[in-house]
Amino acid sequence: MNALIKELLKPEILSSVSGMELIARIVVEGFMSGSNKSQSIGAAQEFSQYRNYEPGDDIRQLDWKTYARSERYYIKQADIETNITVKFMLDASQSMAYAERKLTKLQYAKILTATLAYLARKQSDTFALYAVNEKRIHIVQPRFEQQQFVRFLKALIDVKSGGGWGKGAEIEHLFDHHGKEMIIFITDLYDEENDLLNFISRLKTPRNEVIVFHIMGDHEMKLDFEGSYTFHDLETKATRKVHTTELQKIYVERMTEWIRQSRLWMYEKQISYHLISLSDPFDKSLRDFLRTRKSIVR
């Protein structure tokens, strides 16, 4: 994570729409103006023919050069429809309150979500937000309009971590999928009864693509503390005192195996899995987003 972004990770900035938009813009524009410029897709399409404009058509597809010559409105008709719906699903359970270097998993997830939504908007994609825990579901329905990004950021800022993962009838409508969709699920994958994995498996359909960004802390993965510590489970409230140097080897082995099994499970279900650390820059996640998006619009 670059120095400028670290400087912006302050509560007063992360809790304002203008602050979140500023971070998202800096990340995306830095990404697109650097060595990754060629990754920018924009709203370009592959056109095969023109047809007369009809009421209800997207005016963004009007060919103004043709209008200047003929004074008639024509629509550029595409062989390949490149606009998709991007659904951001955010794990807002209490375990996402885990923090390293004064940054929680939920805060990192919010920045990542805002950044990817900013990129989706630049590509004229429709986007939506669903932030879930057992206490509440925050929803911003998919739309493409001028105020959608502000509406999206306001809802994102309001998300608070609490309780466990939501389940039951209240999440059933999250499985309604239509057309070309990319579903981005951001989580730490912690739950008691595999509720998260069951949820993720139901998101995948033959027509959509699902990306899981698995957020973990560096210390959380390595247990690289020295001495005795008392650890508190943020969701179950259970506590356990351990001597970290004695358990570190077996802990890392089990953590590595859990991550390996999670990746394999998702691979078998044709779900894209990406492990990211709280200290990672956002560039890799942007590349993963664009790569998966490209597979949908082909």
C-alpha positions as CSV (number, residue, x, y, z in Angstrom):
1,M,0.0,0.0,0.0
2,N,1.6,3.3,-1.1
3,A,2.4,6.1,1.3
4,L,-0.3,8.5,0.0
5,I,-3.1,6.0,0.6
6,K,-1.8,5.2,4.1
7,E,-1.9,8.9,4.9
8,L,-5.6,9.0,3.9
9,L,-6.6,6.1,6.1
10,K,-8.0,8.3,8.9
11,P,-11.4,7.9,10.6
12,E,-12.6,11.3,9.4
13,I,-11.7,10.5,5.8
14,L,-13.1,6.9,5.8
15,S,-16.4,8.1,7.3
16,S,-17.2,10.7,4.6
17,V,-18.4,10.2,1.1
18,S,-15.9,12.7,-0.3
19,G,-13.1,11.0,1.5
20,M,-14.0,7.5,0.3
21,E,-14.4,8.9,-3.3
22,L,-11.0,10.6,-3.1
23,I,-9.3,7.3,-2.1
24,A,-11.1,5.4,-4.8
25,R,-10.2,7.9,-7.4
26,I,-6.5,8.1,-6.4
27,V,-6.2,4.3,-6.5
28,V,-8.0,3.8,-9.8
29,E,-6.4,6.7,-11.6
30,G,-2.9,5.7,-10.4
31,F,-3.6,2.2,-11.5
32,M,-4.8,3.2,-15.0
33,S,-2.1,5.8,-15.6
34,G,0.8,3.5,-14.7
35,S,2.0,0.3,-16.2
36,N,-1.5,-1.0,-16.1
37,K,-2.9,1.6,-18.5
38,S,-3.6,-1.0,-21.1
39,Q,-5.9,-2.8,-18.7
40,S,-8.5,0.0,-18.9
41,I,-11.5,-1.2,-20.7
42,G,-13.8,1.8,-20.6
43,A,-17.2,1.6,-22.3
44,A,-15.8,0.4,-25.7
45,Q,-17.8,-2.1,-27.7
46,E,-17.3,-4.0,-31.0
47,F,-19.8,-2.5,-33.4
48,S,-21.2,-4.3,-36.4
49,Q,-24.0,-2.0,-37.7
50,Y,-26.2,1.0,-37.1
51,R,-29.9,1.2,-36.6
52,N,-32.4,4.0,-36.1
53,Y,-32.8,5.4,-32.6
54,E,-35.9,4.3,-30.8
55,P,-37.4,5.7,-27.5
56,G,-35.9,3.9,-24.5
57,D,-32.5,3.3,-26.2
58,D,-29.4,4.2,-24.2
59,I,-28.4,7.7,-25.5
60,R,-24.8,7.0,-24.7
61,Q,-24.8,4.8,-27.8
62,L,-25.9,7.5,-30.2
63,D,-23.4,8.2,-33.0
64,W,-23.1,12.0,-33.0
65,K,-20.8,12.0,-36.0
66,T,-23.4,10.3,-38.1
67,Y,-26.0,12.7,-36.8
68,A,-23.8,15.7,-37.8
69,R,-23.7,14.3,-41.4
70,S,-27.3,13.2,-41.8
71,E,-29.2,15.0,-39.0
72,R,-30.7,11.6,-38.1
73,Y,-30.2,9.7,-34.9
74,Y,-28.5,6.3,-35.1
75,I,-27.5,3.8,-32.5
76,K,-24.3,1.9,-32.7
77,Q,-25.4,-1.8,-32.4
78,A,-22.8,-4.1,-30.8
79,D,-22.0,-7.7,-31.6
80,I,-20.9,-8.0,-28.0
81,E,-22.6,-6.3,-25.1
82,T,-19.9,-5.0,-22.8
83,N,-21.9,-3.5,-19.9
84,I,-22.6,-5.8,-17.0
85,T,-24.1,-5.7,-13.5
86,V,-21.5,-5.9,-10.7
87,K,-22.9,-6.9,-7.3
88,F,-20.7,-6.2,-4.3
89,M,-21.4,-8.5,-1.4
90,L,-19.7,-7.6,1.9
91,D,-19.3,-9.8,5.0
92,A,-20.2,-7.4,7.9
93,S,-20.0,-10.0,10.7
94,Q,-18.1,-9.1,13.9
95,S,-14.9,-11.0,12.9
96,M,-14.4,-8.3,10.2
97,A,-13.6,-5.9,13.1
98,Y,-10.2,-7.5,13.5
99,A,-7.5,-4.9,13.0
100,E,-3.8,-4.7,12.2
101,R,-1.8,-1.4,12.0
102,K,-5.0,0.5,13.0
103,L,-6.9,-0.8,9.9
104,T,-9.8,-3.3,10.3
105,K,-10.7,-5.9,7.8
106,L,-14.1,-4.1,7.3
107,Q,-12.3,-0.8,6.6
108,Y,-10.0,-2.5,4.1
109,A,-13.1,-4.2,2.6
110,K,-14.9,-0.8,2.3
111,I,-12.0,0.8,0.5
112,L,-11.7,-2.2,-1.8
113,T,-15.4,-2.1,-2.5
114,A,-15.4,1.7,-3.2
115,T,-12.4,1.4,-5.5
116,L,-13.9,-1.5,-7.6
117,A,-17.2,0.3,-7.8
118,Y,-15.4,3.5,-9.0
119,L,-13.8,1.4,-11.7
120,A,-17.1,-0.3,-12.6
121,R,-18.7,3.2,-13.0
122,K,-15.9,4.3,-15.3
123,Q,-16.8,1.3,-17.5
124,S,-20.5,2.1,-17.5
125,D,-21.4,-1.0,-15.5
126,T,-24.5,-1.1,-13.3
127,F,-23.5,-1.9,-9.7
128,A,-25.1,-2.7,-6.4
129,L,-24.2,-3.3,-2.7
130,Y,-25.3,-6.0,-0.3
131,A,-23.6,-5.9,3.1
132,V,-24.7,-8.7,5.4
133,N,-24.6,-9.8,9.0
134,E,-27.2,-11.4,11.3
135,K,-28.3,-8.0,12.5
136,R,-28.9,-6.1,9.3
137,I,-28.6,-6.2,5.5
138,H,-27.6,-3.0,3.8
139,I,-28.9,-2.9,0.2
140,V,-28.3,-0.5,-2.7
141,Q,-30.2,-1.9,-5.7
142,P,-28.4,-2.1,-9.1
143,R,-28.7,1.0,-11.1
144,F,-26.8,3.1,-13.6
145,E,-27.4,6.7,-13.0
146,Q,-25.6,9.8,-11.9
147,Q,-26.3,9.6,-8.2
148,Q,-25.7,5.9,-7.8
149,F,-22.1,6.1,-6.7
150,V,-22.9,8.7,-4.0
151,R,-25.8,6.5,-2.8
152,F,-23.5,3.5,-2.9
153,L,-20.8,5.2,-0.8
154,K,-23.3,6.5,1.8
155,A,-24.6,3.0,2.4
156,L,-21.1,1.6,2.4
157,I,-20.0,4.0,5.1
158,D,-23.0,3.2,7.3
159,V,-22.1,-0.5,7.4
160,K,-21.0,-1.7,10.9
161,S,-19.6,-5.1,11.9
162,G,-21.7,-7.1,14.3
163,G,-22.8,-10.6,15.2
164,G,-22.3,-13.5,12.9
165,W,-23.0,-14.1,9.2
166,G,-26.7,-13.6,8.3
167,K,-28.7,-16.6,7.2
168,G,-32.2,-17.8,6.8
169,A,-35.0,-16.5,4.7
170,E,-33.8,-12.9,4.9
171,I,-30.9,-13.6,2.5
172,E,-32.8,-15.6,-0.1
173,H,-33.4,-12.7,-2.4
174,L,-29.6,-12.3,-2.8
175,F,-29.6,-15.3,-5.0
176,D,-31.8,-13.7,-7.7
177,H,-29.5,-13.3,-10.7
178,H,-30.3,-11.9,-14.2
179,G,-28.2,-11.5,-17.3
180,K,-24.5,-10.9,-17.3
181,E,-23.4,-10.4,-13.7
182,M,-20.2,-10.3,-11.7
183,I,-20.5,-11.0,-8.0
184,I,-17.7,-9.8,-5.8
185,F,-17.8,-11.3,-2.3
186,I,-15.4,-9.8,0.3
187,T,-15.0,-11.8,3.5
188,D,-12.6,-13.3,6.0
189,L,-14.4,-16.7,5.6
190,Y,-14.9,-17.1,9.4
191,D,-18.1,-18.9,10.4
192,E,-19.2,-21.6,12.7
193,E,-21.2,-24.0,10.5
194,N,-20.0,-23.4,6.9
195,D,-22.8,-20.9,6.4
196,L,-20.5,-18.7,4.3
197,L,-19.3,-21.5,2.0
198,N,-22.9,-22.6,1.5
199,F,-23.9,-19.0,0.6
200,I,-21.0,-18.7,-1.8
201,S,-21.8,-21.9,-3.6
202,R,-25.3,-20.7,-4.2
203,L,-24.1,-17.5,-5.8
204,K,-22.5,-19.3,-8.8
205,T,-24.6,-19.9,-11.9
206,P,-23.6,-20.9,-15.4
207,R,-24.2,-17.3,-16.6
208,N,-22.3,-15.3,-14.0
209,E,-18.8,-15.0,-12.5
210,V,-18.1,-15.0,-8.8
211,I,-14.9,-13.5,-7.2
212,V,-14.1,-14.1,-3.6
213,F,-11.6,-11.7,-2.0
214,H,-10.4,-13.4,1.2
215,I,-9.1,-10.8,3.6
216,M,-6.6,-11.8,6.3
217,G,-4.1,-10.0,8.5
218,D,-0.3,-10.7,8.2
219,H,0.0,-11.5,12.0
220,E,-3.2,-13.5,11.8
221,M,-1.8,-15.8,9.2
222,K,1.7,-16.1,10.8
223,L,1.0,-15.8,14.5
224,D,4.3,-14.0,14.7
225,F,4.0,-12.8,18.2
226,E,6.4,-13.6,21.0
227,G,5.3,-14.7,24.4
228,S,1.9,-15.5,26.0
229,Y,-1.3,-13.9,24.7
230,T,-5.0,-14.1,25.5
231,F,-7.0,-14.3,22.2
232,H,-10.7,-13.3,22.1
233,D,-13.0,-14.7,19.4
234,L,-14.9,-11.6,18.2
235,E,-18.1,-13.5,17.4
236,T,-18.4,-16.2,20.0
237,K,-16.6,-14.2,22.8
238,A,-14.6,-17.3,23.7
239,T,-11.1,-16.6,25.1
240,R,-7.9,-18.7,25.0
241,K,-4.5,-18.0,26.5
242,V,-1.6,-19.5,24.5
243,H,2.2,-19.3,24.3
244,T,2.5,-18.2,20.7
245,T,6.1,-19.4,20.1
246,E,5.1,-22.9,21.1
247,L,2.1,-23.1,18.8
248,Q,3.3,-21.0,15.9
249,K,4.5,-23.9,13.7
250,I,1.3,-26.0,14.0
251,Y,-0.9,-22.9,13.8
252,V,0.8,-21.8,10.5
253,E,0.4,-25.4,9.1
254,R,-3.3,-25.5,9.9
255,M,-3.8,-21.9,8.5
256,T,-2.0,-22.8,5.3
257,E,-4.0,-26.0,4.9
258,W,-7.3,-24.1,5.6
259,I,-6.5,-21.6,2.9
260,R,-5.4,-24.3,0.5
261,Q,-8.7,-26.2,1.0
262,S,-10.7,-23.0,0.6
263,R,-9.0,-22.2,-2.7
264,L,-9.5,-25.8,-3.9
265,W,-13.1,-25.9,-2.9
266,M,-13.8,-22.7,-4.9
267,Y,-11.8,-23.8,-7.9
268,E,-13.9,-26.9,-8.1
269,K,-17.0,-24.7,-8.1
270,Q,-15.5,-22.4,-10.8
271,I,-15.3,-19.5,-8.3
272,S,-12.3,-17.2,-8.5
273,Y,-10.5,-17.0,-5.2
274,H,-8.0,-14.4,-4.2
275,L,-6.2,-14.1,-0.8
276,I,-5.3,-10.6,0.1
277,S,-3.6,-9.2,3.2
278,L,-4.5,-6.0,5.1
279,S,-1.1,-4.6,4.0
280,D,-1.5,-5.4,0.3
281,P,-1.9,-2.6,-2.3
282,F,-5.2,-2.5,-4.2
283,D,-3.7,-2.9,-7.7
284,K,-3.7,-6.7,-7.8
285,S,-7.4,-6.7,-6.9
286,L,-8.1,-4.3,-9.7
287,R,-6.3,-6.5,-12.2
288,D,-8.3,-9.5,-10.9
289,F,-11.5,-7.6,-11.4
290,L,-10.7,-6.6,-14.9
291,R,-9.5,-10.1,-15.8
292,T,-12.8,-11.7,-14.6
293,R,-14.9,-9.0,-16.2
294,K,-13.2,-9.6,-19.5
295,S,-14.3,-13.3,-19.4
296,I,-17.9,-12.2,-19.1
297,V,-18.1,-9.7,-21.9
298,R,-16.4,-11.9,-24.5
